[in-house]
Amino acid sequence: MKKMNIKVCAVSLLAAMLLAGCSNSKPAESTTAAPAETTTTAAPADATTKADTADGGNTASAKTDGKPEKPTEAQFVKSTDAGNSGDVKLEKGDTYAVITVRDFGDIKVKLYPELAPYAVYNFVELAKAGTYSGRNFHRIMDDFMIQGGSANGQGSGGDSFEGGSFRNEINTSLRHYYGAFCYGSAMGDMSDQFYIVNNKKPQTDLDTSYVRVSNTYYSQAQQFAEAVNSLDPSDENYAAYYNYYKMQFDFSINYSQGAAYMYETITDDVKKTYEERGGYPGLDGGYTVFGQTVEGFDVIDKISAVEKSESSTGEMSVPMKDIIIDKVEIFTME
């Protein structure tokens, strides 16, 4: 397994930030979303022998009382297992979801509870509770992703099944290929929103992409650590800005580490799948993939092709017609 020489000194950088107590306030409220489009661009405790806990990272969610434990920190598992690479098919015993989109059709998604246990658990329980019935796809971006499941229909609100949010479960055997099923997040906090990658353009030169992304986010983490050190503790807004910069630091350093782990675990199957299927490798390591579309790619394409208008941030992503999720059903392959 190849190693990447990246200066990911998370412990020392974080130590520089933990010089004061935390507050639950921050300068601005974040919406839950897939990342802005950029040009810089977990397994159980008894994981298979091909999967290793990431150096300096956390193991994936342990099970308590028959269900995965909610991740309170970003979790990484380095693996060269097939995951969602290659020809993904449903096999006996597999858990899958059928997302019925009004006037568009069904999207069938294979879920990976053994690789992203809490992410799958959360989605399955929300679906069984009928949470997604009547919600919409509110953000549609060409050659990027379609995003839905928002509580208020505009990209914010909502909780995880157990309330609040949970943190990333990154398994390097799950990547952002065309049709990948993933969680939207606000700086690594996830709850109920999901997105599906819709980019079919071939992706090559993954090594360079992962190195660039990892180094970019590492540099950002350094900047946020320096910003914390420049704060005046006597300032009345100190706690709010401390929390804000720490949130940005955590997200950036975790993204940097995740991209590095993706680089270290590239296989020929990963390269072939990105080249043949397409996708968005710049998201790998920063966002949780927990499923893969197996049927309904035409539905993804039809949703992606709807007429769109500009959002409040200027991106061409707001569908001109309502795209409603009638229901999400969970099945086990017989």
C-alpha positions in Angstrom: 0.0 0.0 0.0 1.6 3.3 -1.1 2.1 6.1 1.3 1.6 9.8 0.6 4.0 12.3 2.1 1.6 14.9 3.4 2.2 17.1 6.4 -1.0 16.2 8.2 0.1 17.2 11.7 -3.4 17.2 13.1 -2.5 16.8 16.7 -0.1 19.7 16.9 -2.4 21.9 14.9 -5.4 21.0 17.1 -3.4 21.6 20.2 -2.8 25.2 19.1 -6.5 25.6 18.9 -7.6 24.1 22.2 -6.4 27.0 24.3 -9.8 28.1 25.4 -13.3 26.7 26.2 -15.9 26.2 23.6 -19.2 27.9 23.0 -22.2 26.6 21.1 -22.4 29.8 19.0 -20.7 30.7 15.7 -20.9 33.7 13.4 -23.1 32.3 10.8 -25.5 29.3 10.4 -24.4 26.6 7.9 -26.8 24.8 5.6 -26.5 21.1 5.0 -25.1 20.5 1.5 -22.8 18.7 -0.7 -19.7 20.8 -1.2 -19.5 23.7 -3.5 -18.2 22.6 -6.9 -14.5 23.1 -6.9 -11.7 23.0 -9.5 -9.2 21.8 -6.9 -10.3 19.3 -7.2 -17.1 2.2 8.1 -16.4 -1.2 8.7 -17.4 -3.0 12.0 -14.8 -3.9 14.6 -14.5 -7.3 12.9 -13.5 -5.8 9.5 -12.0 -8.1 6.8 -8.3 -8.5 6.7 -8.0 -6.1 3.7 -9.4 -3.3 5.8 -7.2 -1.3 8.2 -8.0 1.4 10.7 -6.5 4.6 9.3 -3.3 5.7 10.9 -4.2 8.2 13.6 -7.9 7.9 12.8 -10.8 6.2 14.4 -12.4 2.8 13.9 -15.8 2.7 12.3 -18.9 2.6 14.4 -19.0 -0.1 17.0 -22.3 -1.8 17.6 -24.3 -1.3 20.8 -27.6 -3.0 21.5 -27.7 -4.3 18.0 -27.2 -1.0 16.3 -24.1 1.0 15.3 -22.9 3.7 17.7 -23.4 7.3 16.5 -20.1 8.7 15.3 -19.2 11.9 17.3 -15.8 12.3 15.4 -14.9 11.7 11.8 -14.1 8.0 11.3 -11.8 6.5 8.7 -11.2 3.0 7.4 -8.6 2.3 4.8 -9.6 -0.6 2.6 -8.9 -2.0 -0.8 -12.0 -4.1 -0.9 -14.2 -3.8 -3.9 -16.9 -1.7 -2.3 -18.8 0.2 -5.0 -16.1 -0.2 -7.6 -16.6 -2.4 -10.7 -20.0 -3.9 -11.6 -22.2 -3.5 -8.6 -25.1 -5.9 -8.4 -27.6 -6.9 -5.7 -26.9 -10.2 -4.1 -28.9 -12.3 -1.7 -29.0 -10.7 1.7 -28.1 -7.2 0.5 -30.1 -4.2 1.9 -31.3 -1.8 -0.8 -33.5 1.3 -1.0 -36.1 2.2 -3.7 -36.6 5.9 -4.0 -39.8 6.7 -5.9 -39.7 10.2 -7.4 -43.0 11.6 -8.6 -43.3 11.8 -12.4 -39.7 10.5 -12.8 -39.6 6.9 -11.6 -37.6 4.7 -9.2 -34.0 4.8 -8.2 -32.7 1.6 -6.7 -29.7 1.9 -4.4 -27.6 -0.8 -2.8 -26.6 0.1 0.7 -23.4 -0.9 2.5 -24.1 -1.4 6.2 -20.8 -3.3 6.7 -18.8 -0.3 5.4 -20.7 2.7 6.6 -22.8 1.2 9.4 -24.3 4.2 11.1 -24.9 6.1 7.9 -26.9 3.2 6.6 -28.7 2.7 9.9 -29.7 6.3 10.0 -31.0 6.4 6.5 -32.9 3.1 6.8 -34.6 4.1 10.0 -35.6 7.5 8.6 -37.0 5.9 5.5 -39.0 3.3 7.5 -40.4 6.2 9.6 -41.7 7.8 6.4 -39.4 10.8 6.9 -38.7 11.3 3.2 -42.2 11.0 1.9 -43.2 14.3 0.4 -39.7 15.9 0.6 -37.9 17.1 -2.5 -34.8 17.3 -4.5 -33.9 21.0 -4.0 -30.4 21.2 -5.5 -29.6 20.0 -9.0 -26.2 20.6 -10.5 -25.0 19.5 -13.9 -22.0 17.1 -13.9 -22.0 17.1 -10.1 -24.9 15.8 -8.1 -28.6 15.9 -7.2 -29.4 16.6 -3.6 -32.6 16.0 -1.6 -34.2 15.0 1.7 -34.1 18.4 3.2 -36.6 19.0 6.0 -37.5 22.5 4.8 -37.1 21.8 1.1 -34.3 24.4 0.8 -31.3 22.7 2.2 -31.5 23.1 6.0 -33.4 21.9 9.0 -33.9 18.2 10.0 -32.2 15.8 12.3 -30.8 12.3 12.2 -33.0 9.4 13.3 -31.7 9.6 16.9 -31.8 13.4 16.9 -29.1 16.0 16.1 -26.3 15.1 13.7 -23.5 12.6 13.3 -20.0 12.7 11.8 -18.4 11.3 8.7 -17.9 7.5 8.2 -15.2 7.4 5.5 -14.4 4.0 4.0 -11.9 4.1 1.1 -13.7 1.3 -0.6 -16.7 3.6 -1.2 -16.1 6.4 -3.7 -18.0 9.1 -5.5 -18.6 7.3 -8.8 -21.6 8.1 -11.0 -24.6 6.9 -9.0 -22.9 7.0 -5.6 -25.4 7.6 -2.8 -24.0 10.0 -0.1 -24.8 12.3 2.8 -24.9 16.0 2.5 -23.1 17.7 5.4 -22.5 21.0 7.1 -18.8 21.0 7.8 -18.9 17.2 8.4 -22.2 17.2 10.4 -24.8 15.0 8.8 -28.5 14.3 9.5 -31.0 13.5 6.9 -30.0 15.0 3.5 -28.5 12.9 0.8 -27.1 13.4 -2.7 -26.5 11.2 -5.7 -23.5 11.8 -8.0 -24.7 12.5 -11.6 -21.4 13.2 -13.4 -20.7 10.6 -16.1 -17.5 12.2 -17.5 -14.5 9.9 -17.4 -12.1 10.7 -14.5 -8.4 10.0 -14.8 -5.1 11.0 -13.1 -6.6 10.2 -9.7 -3.2 10.3 -8.0 -2.7 14.0 -8.8 -6.3 14.8 -7.9 -6.1 13.2 -4.4 -2.7 14.8 -3.7 -3.9 18.3 -4.7 -7.1 18.0 -2.7 -5.3 16.7 0.4 -2.7 19.5 0.3 -5.3 22.2 -0.4 -7.3 21.2 2.7 -4.2 20.9 4.8 -3.2 24.4 3.9 -6.7 25.6 4.8 -6.4 23.8 8.2 -3.1 25.6 8.9 -4.8 29.0 8.1 -7.7 28.3 10.5 -5.2 27.2 13.2 -3.3 30.5 12.7 -6.6 32.4 12.8 -7.4 31.0 16.2 -4.0 32.0 17.5 -4.5 35.5 16.3 -7.7 36.0 18.3 -7.8 38.2 21.3 -9.2 36.2 24.3 -10.5 39.5 25.8 -12.7 40.2 22.8 -16.4 39.7 23.6 -16.8 37.6 20.4 -13.8 35.4 21.1 -15.8 32.2 21.9 -18.0 32.5 18.8 -15.0 33.0 16.5 -13.0 30.3 18.3 -15.9 27.8 17.6 -16.2 28.9 14.0 -12.5 28.5 13.2 -12.3 25.2 15.1 -15.2 23.9 13.0 -13.5 24.9 9.8 -10.2 23.4 11.0 -11.8 20.1 11.9 -13.5 19.8 8.5 -10.3 20.8 6.6 -7.9 18.5 8.4 -10.3 15.6 8.2 -10.8 16.2 4.5 -7.0 16.3 4.0 -6.5 13.1 5.8 -9.4 11.4 4.0 -8.1 12.4 0.6 -4.6 11.1 1.6 -6.2 7.7 2.6 -8.0 7.6 -0.7 -4.7 8.1 -2.5 -3.0 5.3 -0.5 -5.7 2.8 -1.4 -6.2 3.4 -5.1 -6.5 0.1 -7.0 -6.7 -0.7 -10.6 -10.5 -1.3 -10.2 -10.9 2.2 -8.7 -9.1 3.7 -11.7 -11.0 1.6 -14.2 -14.4 2.5 -12.6 -13.7 6.2 -12.5 -12.6 6.1 -16.2 -15.5 4.0 -17.4 -18.4 5.1 -15.1 -17.3 8.7 -14.3 -17.9 10.4 -11.0 -16.5 13.1 -8.8 -13.2 12.0 -7.0 -12.7 15.5 -5.5 -15.3 14.6 -2.9 -13.6 11.3 -1.8 -12.4 11.5 1.8 -14.5 14.5 2.7 -18.1 13.2 2.4 -19.7 9.9 3.4 -20.6 7.4 0.6 -23.0 4.7 1.9 -24.7 3.3 -1.2 -24.5 2.9 -5.0 -27.3 3.1 -7.6 -27.9 -0.2 -9.4 -31.1 0.7 -11.3 -32.7 4.0 -12.3 -29.7 5.8 -13.8 -32.2 7.1 -16.4 -34.2 8.7 -13.6 -31.0 10.4 -12.2 -30.3 11.7 -15.7 -33.9 13.0 -16.2 -33.8 14.8 -12.9 -30.4 16.3 -13.7 -31.8 17.6 -17.0 -34.6 19.7 -15.6 -34.6 23.5 -16.1 -32.8 25.3 -13.3 -32.5 28.9 -12.0 -29.9 30.6 -9.8 -29.7 30.0 -6.1 -29.1 32.8 -3.6 -25.4 32.0 -3.8 -25.4 32.3 -7.6 -25.1 28.6 -8.5 -27.4 27.3 -11.3 -29.0 24.6 -9.1 -32.7 25.4 -8.2 -35.1 23.3 -10.1 -37.9 25.2 -11.8 -40.4 22.5 -11.0 -41.0 20.6 -7.8 -39.2 17.2 -7.8 -41.0 15.3 -5.1 -40.0 12.1 -3.3 -43.2 10.1 -3.0 -41.6 7.4 -0.8 -38.4 5.6 0.1 -38.8 1.9 0.8 -36.2 -0.5 2.2 -35.8 -4.1 1.1 -33.6 -7.1 1.6 -32.6 -9.0 -1.5 -34.1 -12.5 -1.5 
